[in-house]
Amino acid sequence: GSLTLTQNAAGGAAGSVYSGTNGTAGDASSEVDRNETDSSYVQVNTHATGGAGGYRYDTSGTASAGGDADASSIVTNSAGRADANVTATGGSGGNGGNGTIKGASGGAGGNATGTASALNSSTVSISNYAASGRSNVTGGTGGYSYGSASGGAGGSATGSASAESTNAANTGTWVSADGNVWGGAGGTVYNALAGAVGGQGGDADSSSTSTAAGENYSWAADNAHGGRGGNINDGVGSGGDGGDADSTAEATRSNSSGSQYVQASATATGGLGGNGRGTGETAGAGGVASATASGSNSGTGSTTVTASSTGGAGGYGYDGADGGQGANGALVNSVSGSGAGTLTLTESTTGGAGGGSDSGQAGNGGVVSVTNAVSGSSATGSTVNVTANATGGAGGAGGNAGGNAGNGASTALTDAVTGSTTGSLTLTQNAAGGAAGSVYSGTNGTAGDASSEVDRNETDSSY
């Protein structure tokens, strides 16, 4: 038979205050660790939501933070399929002040953590799955504020998803891990006065791991998104910076029989900078993104590994504020793999777009540099394909009140890919400069240049 376990936890909200001591929002923890020996299919679902922070109606101080959330689903099944699912959401930070009372800062969003781990040690699979792990984790939103205060920082989010089939005789189609993590958004400032700053976006850190010992396809897909920086909704102030994002994916298959493929994909996107307002102020910068992926396959099936990172875009500058800068990126050789079948490795990095400005200076696009050449090799003479993609960020647009456009980032690749095999080897590198921002009556931006150079001294290939 089948077994489904679901457990929910929610932290209590903090009380609101005027000038007194803040209340404390409740944390939430929901954890299940199940070792199953009878059910042919067991699914464990845990959900945790942190409590909301309380408002602070005062001219100073900071509203209370949202509660943290921790969800954990760990399941081991010796009789059949195992699924683990988690959802964790940090509590929202309390708001500072209101339209009449100004000055208190918004509270920080609560942090969120989620762990999903599923292991099937049997030969049984159900609906083509041997094991599956999924995580959905979101940091709490920072509280908003009024006046010269700051918006609350978005909560950080950390998640992991893993799935494993340990029996070599298991022939279920899929072992899959799917991780999705979002940093919390920074809080907005209303009726902002000089010195006001939107809340910092929360960071996101996610990992997904799939491991197959049977004749299974092994698939890991991971996504991390930095939280958006808080805006200045009206008045004068600078936007908050976007949160950083880090994504890791790993897929392996240790069975030498069969032609099932292995696929690992990691995608990271930096958070968007918050909007700024007023001459002398600036919008928030985009968050930095990094992605790492690896795969290995002992069978004859293909191994495909992809790591994609996109820097966060800068926020928009209103009423004379400058646009935020797009985040920089780098090619760092963050993909690796091995296998008897075709090996395909792709690393792609895109700089963040600069934020526009209505009458100030728009932000420049993020620059992509090369730290290490993207590399792939095969000791068994299989086909190897290695690709490096680098795209400079676009410049921000100048608005119709005389804003100046931002510059697109230039991209230069020189021997950014390398590899070796006694079989077929294909190396591809693609460079693209960022587009310049458009303008009305302001100063034009400059589009980014692009160059791609390869100098290869080959000693082994007949072609």
C-alpha positions, -999 to 999 in steps of 0.1 A, spaced: 0 0 0 9 37 0 16 61 29 14 99 29 26 119 59 19 156 60 30 179 89 25 217 91 39 243 115 32 280 117 48 305 141 26 330 159 26 367 149 43 392 171 22 419 188 24 455 176 38 484 197 40 522 198 72 531 217 74 500 239 94 469 236 88 448 205 71 415 206 89 385 191 75 365 162 74 328 166 97 305 147 83 274 129 98 240 127 83 210 110 105 179 108 97 143 98 123 115 96 106 83 84 122 49 80 96 28 61 97 -10 56 62 -19 45 47 6 20 54 4 -17 51 42 -19 57 66 9 55 104 6 65 129 33 55 165 31 65 191 56 55 228 57 68 256 80 59 293 80 75 318 104 53 342 122 49 378 111 68 405 129 48 432 147 44 468 136 62 496 154 43 529 154 72 552 165 96 578 153 126 556 160 137 520 165 130 490 143 99 469 140 102 432 150 116 407 126 96 379 111 101 344 125 124 318 110 111 287 93 127 252 91 111 223 72 127 189 69 114 157 52 137 127 54 124 94 42 141 60 37 120 32 21 132 -4 18 99 -15 3 94 9 -26 93 45 -39 103 73 -16 93 110 -21 103 139 1 88 174 -2 94 206 18 80 241 18 95 267 41 86 304 42 101 330 66 78 353 83 73 389 70 91 416 90 69 441 109 63 476 94 78 507 109 54 537 113 25 546 92 14 576 71 12 598 102 40 585 124 74 583 106 109 572 115 109 535 127 126 511 103 109 480 90 117 446 105 138 420 88 121 391 71 126 357 87 152 332 74 140 300 58 156 266 56 143 234 39 158 199 35 142 172 14 159 138 13 144 106 -3 161 72 -5 148 40 -20 168 9 -13 143 -16 -30 137 -28 -65 103 -12 -66 92 19 -85 58 35 -87 46 56 -117 80 54 -132 98 70 -102 121 53 -78 128 84 -56 121 121 -57 131 150 -36 117 186 -39 123 218 -20 106 251 -21 121 277 2 114 314 5 129 340 28 105 364 45 97 398 30 112 428 49 88 452 65 81 486 50 87 519 67 79 556 64 102 587 65 140 586 69 141 550 80 152 519 62 130 491 48 136 457 65 160 433 49 146 403 31 152 370 48 178 346 35 167 312 21 187 279 21 174 247 6 185 213 -4 168 185 -23 182 150 -27 170 117 -42 187 84 -42 181 48 -54 206 24 -39 195 -9 -54 213 -19 -86 183 -40 -97 159 -10 -96 147 -2 -131 123 27 -123 126 54 -149 135 84 -128 155 94 -98 150 132 -95 159 161 -74 143 195 -78 154 225 -57 138 260 -58 149 288 -34 140 325 -33 155 351 -11 130 374 6 123 409 -9 136 439 9 110 463 24 98 494 7 100 530 21 70 553 18 70 591 22 108 588 22 131 615 35 168 621 29 188 591 42 160 565 36 172 532 20 151 503 8 157 470 24 185 446 12 171 416 -8 177 383 9 203 358 -4 194 324 -18 215 292 -16 201 260 -32 215 226 -40 200 195 -57 215 160 -58 203 129 -76 221 95 -72 211 63 -91 226 29 -85 200 11 -107 191 13 -144 175 47 -138 177 82 -154 194 105 -129 181 141 -131 189 171 -109 175 206 -115 183 234 -92 172 271 -92 182 299 -69 168 335 -70 181 364 -50 155 386 -34 146 420 -48 159 451 -31 133 474 -15 120 504 -34 116 540 -25 80 544 -33 78 582 -30 99 610 -15 137 608 -16 160 579 -9 181 550 -24 169 516 -34 181 485 -17 206 461 -33 193 428 -47 202 396 -30 229 371 -42 220 337 -56 240 304 -55 228 272 -72 244 238 -72 233 206 -91 248 171 -91 235 140 -108 253 106 -108 245 71 -121 268 43 -109 253 13 -128 274 3 -158 244 -15 -175 219 4 -196 219 36 -216 199 59 -193 211 95 -194 223 118 -166 214 154 -165 223 182 -140 212 218 -144 220 247 -121 204 281 -126 211 312 -105 196 347 -109 207 376 -88 180 398 -72 168 430 -88 179 462 -73 152 484 -57 141 517 -72 156 550 -59 142 585 -60 156 620 -59 187 639 -71 219 625 -55 203 592 -47 207 559 -65 188 528 -72 200 495 -58 226 473 -75 217 438 -88 227 408 -68 256 385 -78 247 350 -92 268 318 -93 260 283 -105 279 250 -103 269 217 -119 284 182 -122 274 148 -136 288 113 -140 274 82 -158 289 47 -156 266 35 -183 266 42 -220 240 70 -218 248 106 -223 258 130 -195 246 166 -199 257 193 -174 246 229 -175 253 259 -153 237 292 -160 241 324 -140 225 358 -146 234 388 -126 207 409 -111 195 440 -129 199 474 -113 169 492 -101 153 523 -118 161 558 -107 131 582 -105 131 620 -100 168 624 -108 182 593 -90 208 573 -109 200 538 -120 215 508 -103 245 489 -117 240 455 -132 259 427 -114 291 414 -128 296 377 -136 324 353 -144 331 321 -163 349 299 -137 348 264 -151 319 255 -129 308 225 -149 323 190 -148 313 155 -159 324 120 -169 309 90 -187 312 64 -213 285 81 -235 284 116 -250 295 143 -225 281 178 -230 292 206 -207 278 241 -210 285 271 -188 267 304 -195 271 337 -177 252 369 -183 259 402 -167 230 420 -151 213 449 -169 218 484 -157 188 502 -143 173 531 -162 169 566 -150 143 592 -159 166 623 -156 198 610 -140 225 586 -151 213 551 -160 234 522 -147 259 502 -167 256 466 -176 275 440 -156 308 427 -170 315 390 -175 352 380 -170 369 347 -174 386 333 -144 391 297 -157 386 282 -191 356 258 -193 370 223 -197 358 188 -204 376 155 -211 370 118 -215 393 90 -205 372 64 -225 373 82 -259 336 93 -259 323 123 -277 329 155 -257 311 189 -263 322 219 -243 305 253 -246 312 287 -229 287 315 -233 294 350 -220 270 379 -225 277 414 -212 248 432 -194 228 458 -212 230 495 -202 200 511 -186 177 534 -206 176 572 -202 141 584 -196 121 612 -213 131 638 -187 167 640 -200 182 608 -185 215 596 -198 218 560 -210 240 534 -195 268 515 -213 265 479 -224 293 457 -211 321 445 -234 330 408 -235 363 393 -245 370 356 -247 404 341 -254 407 303 -253 378 302 -229 371 265 -237 394 235 -237 391 197 -236 405 163 -246 393 129 -258 405 103 -283 370 105 -298 351 135 -312 358 169 -295 338 200 -301 347 233 -284 325 263 -287 328 298 -272 303 326 -277 308 362 -267 282 389 -269 285 426 -258 256 442 -240 233 466 -258 235 503 -249 206 519 -232 182 540 -253 176 577 -247 153 606 -255 173 638 -251 201 626 -228 236 613 -236 238 581 -256 252 550 -241 280 529 -257 273 493 -267 296 467 -255 323 452 -278 327 415 -282 357 394 -292 362 357 -294 397 343 -300 409 307 -301 446 296 -305 447 258 -306 478 238 -311 465 203 -318 487 172 -317 462 142 -316 432 148 -339 432 136 -375 407 165 -383 
